[in-house]
Amino acid sequence: MKKLKIVLFTLIISTVSISLEAQTAPVDANGLAIGGYDVVAYFSGEAERGFASYSAKHNGNTYHFSSKANLETFKSSSTQYLPQFDGYCAWGVGAKKTKFPVNPETFDIVDGKLYLFFNGPFNGEPFNTLKPWNAATSKLLSTAHKNWKSVK
């Protein structure tokens, strides 16, 4: 049964990966986090790309920022700004107990924490996981935090 789950998960992820254009891994092969988006900017309500000229390393990953002020804010309290679930889709962790890549422009701030979401084509249809998240935030948030221990 466990092997079947692994095979199915791999097949699903492979299928999803082929069709994803707007999605990004939480950390790419070069160690760039969240596709270069500014994790501090999310807290002002905007998803903004950062610049390599304003960058900082945290736990081996590189974060880009849209301004020197955001870079300094991150340096003073980095863990406060990091996305939950290591940047994987919060809905995927809560509803499906698995890791999905994210669209860095699809996010939510709940209780001062950043959550990112898958938002792109899935099986040929648009699928924005923020919508089901918004319909059951409290339940999914609680479940996601419980699931993360085993999904991580």
DALIN-V932569 format. One record per helix or strand. SS is the DSSP state (~ for helix, > for strand). FROM is the first residue (numbers start at 1). TO is the last residue. If there is no record, write none. Layout:
ss=SS from=FROM to=TO
ss=SS from=FROM to=TO
This chain:
ss=~ from=2 to=19
ss=> from=24 to=24
ss=> from=27 to=27
ss=> from=32 to=33
ss=~ from=34 to=36
ss=> from=37 to=37
ss=~ from=41 to=44
ss=> from=49 to=49
ss=> from=51 to=58
ss=> from=61 to=65
ss=~ from=68 to=76
ss=~ from=78 to=81
ss=> from=83 to=83
ss=~ from=84 to=87
ss=> from=89 to=89
ss=~ from=90 to=95
ss=> from=102 to=110
ss=> from=113 to=117
ss=> from=119 to=122
ss=> from=125 to=128
ss=~ from=129 to=135
ss=~ from=137 to=151
